[in-house]
Amino acid sequence: MSAVVANPLALTARIAEALRDRIIAGELLPGQRLSETALASDLAVSRNTLREVFRLLTKEGLLHHEPNRGVFVSVPSAASILDIYRVRRMLECQALAQAYPGHPAAARMAEAVAEARARHAEADWQGVGSANMRFHAAVVDLADSQRLSSFYAQVAAELRLCFGQLDDPERLHAPYIEMNASILAELEAGRPEEASRAMERYLVRSERMILAALARLSTS
């Protein structure tokens, strides 16, 4: 019997997802140079496969290639941050407004809030940030659309790159734990429209804070 040959497109998609997950977890930072040799070994794939992954993630805006220097994790601009938050308002606010009672994603939202609180108690700000990312991914899952959830994974990776540029992780993440909890409480109380409006306020505040922090960095 001949050996089963892995589908190269499926392999590329799987490895791309693994690198997105590393970005979302804060393991790959904006501006970081990626070693093709080290990553190919770490992910147990050929360098040709990894190059295809790099091309895919470059199209998504998560990586960029510099001639004679290599591949780097992207550094989001203020314009891209504005666009990311525009997309988030469309996805997250609508998902909450139209959520049905008792949706399974609400349980994942609750788990993420509990995890963020636990990580906050340990001053583990990267852990808080990762838990917050899981909360918002669960919000999008309320829409019951695999396409939207997959698209949001790309947006979430770009968002984590925005966070990675800032040097005050406590200020970046701590205020939003209880805001997430309040959004969840409105949803669980059967007030999806109120949850949606609370998310709108959350996103406006978060967007302004990130843009202000980046503006301070650019003038320092």
N, C-alpha and C positions, 0 to 999 in steps of 0.2 A: 504494500500500500504506500502510495507516495505521501510525503509530508505535506501538511496544510500550510500554504503560504499566506502570511498575514496580508490583509488588504492595505496597501500603502497609504491610501487616503484616510482609512480609519485610524491607522497608526499616527499619521500626521495630526489628525484631529485630537487624538488622545494626548499626544505630547504637548500640543498647543494648549489644551485644557490644563495640563499639569503646570505649565509655565504661568498661565493666567492665575491659577490658584496660588502660586508662589508670590505673585505680585499682590493679589488680594490679601494674603497673609502678611504682607510687609517684608517678605524674605528677599525680594529683589527691589532695589531702591532706584528712584529717578537718577539718571545720569550714570548708573553703574555699567561698566563694560562687561559683556558676557564672553566668557571663554568657551569657544566652540569645542575644544578638546575636552575640557573638564565637564561641560554639560553633557556632551555625547556619552562620556563614560558614566556619569552620574545617572543619566536616564536610560542607559543601556540601549542606545540607538546609534545608527550610523551617522556620520557627519553629514552625509547627503540628506538623510531624513531631517536632521536638525536644521539644515539650511532651508528646507521647505517650510519648516515651522517658523523660522525667522522671517521668511517672506510673508507668511500668513499674518503673523503678529505685527509686522511692519505695516501691512495694509490696514490693520485695525488701529494703528496709531500707538501701539504699546511699545514698539521698538523702532529704532532708526539706524541706518547704516551710514557710517562715515568712511569715505574712501581712504584706504591705506591705514585706517585705524581700527576698524572692526564694527561690531554691533553693540549698541548701547540701549539701555532702558530709556524710554522717552521722558522728557521733562515737560509736563503740561503747561500751556500758556494760559494767560487770563481769559483769552477768547475761548479756549477749549473748556475751561472751567464753567464759563457762562453757558456753553452748549450742554455740558454734562448735566448741569442743574435744570436746564430747560427740559431735557429728556426725563430726568428724575421726577419732576413735577407731573409730567404727562403720565408716566408709568405708575408711580407709587400712589399719588393722590387718587387716580381713577381706580386703581386696584382696591384701595380701601373703600371708596365710595360705593363700589358695586359688589363688595364681598358679601357672601351669604353667611348666616349665623352658623357657628360651629365648624367653620372651615378648618381642616387639619393644619393648614399653615399657621393658624393662630397659636397652636401649641408650640410650634418651632419659634415663633416670635417670643413667647413666654420663656422658653429655654434660653434664648439669646439674651434676654433682659437679665435673667438669673445669673448667667455666665458673666455678663458685663459687670454686674454688681460684685460678684466674687473676685474678678480680676481687679476691680477698682480697690477693693479692700487690701489687695496685695501690692497696689501701685504698679501693676503690670499693664502699662498703657498700650503696648502692642496687643496684648490679649483683649483689652477693652475694645480696641479698634476692630479687631477681628470679630468679636461678638457683635458689635454694632453692624458690621457688614452683613453678618448672617441674619440679623433682624430685618434689614432692609431687603435682602434677597427673599426672605419669607414673605414680606409684604407683597412683592411682585408675584410670588407664587399664588397669592389669593386670586389672581386673574385666571388660573387654570389654563395657561398657555405655555407650552414648552418652548415655542419660538420666542415669546417675550422673556421667559426666564433665561434662555440661552443668550439673548441679546443683552440682558441686564448683567450677565457675568462679565461681558466685555466692558460695559459701562463701569461696573464695580472695580475692575482692574485699573481703569483710568482714574477713578476716584481715589483709589489707594495711592496712586502716584502723586496726586495733588496733595494728599495728607503727608506723604513722605518728604515733601519739600519744607515742611514746617518744623521748627525746633522747640515747640512747647506742646508735647503730646498730651499732657494733663488738660490744658486749656482746650485742646482740640477735641478731646473725647469725653471728659468727665461731665460737662453740662448736659450732654445729650442722652445719658443713660435714663434719667427720670423722665425726659421728654418722650423717649421711646415707651417707657412704662405707661405714661399718660395716654399715648396713642392706642396702645394695647387695651387699656382699661375702657376707653370709649368703644372700641370694637367689641369687646366682650360684653359690654352693657347693651349691645344692640343699637349703637348709634354710629353707623358707618360714615354718615356725612360729617359728623363732628370729628371722627377720627381723621377723615380726609382733610378737613380744615386745619386740624392740629398738625398734620404732616406738612401742609403748605407753610405754616408758620415756622416749623422746624427747618424746612429746606431754605427758606428765605434767610433765617438767622445763620445757618451753616454756611451758605454761599457768601454772605457778607463777611463773615469772620475769616474765611479762607482768603478771599480777595484782599481784605485789609492786611492780613498777615503777610501775604506775598508782596503787597505794596511796600510794607516796612522792610522786607528783606531786600527789595530792589534798590532801596535808598540807603541801606546801611553800608 
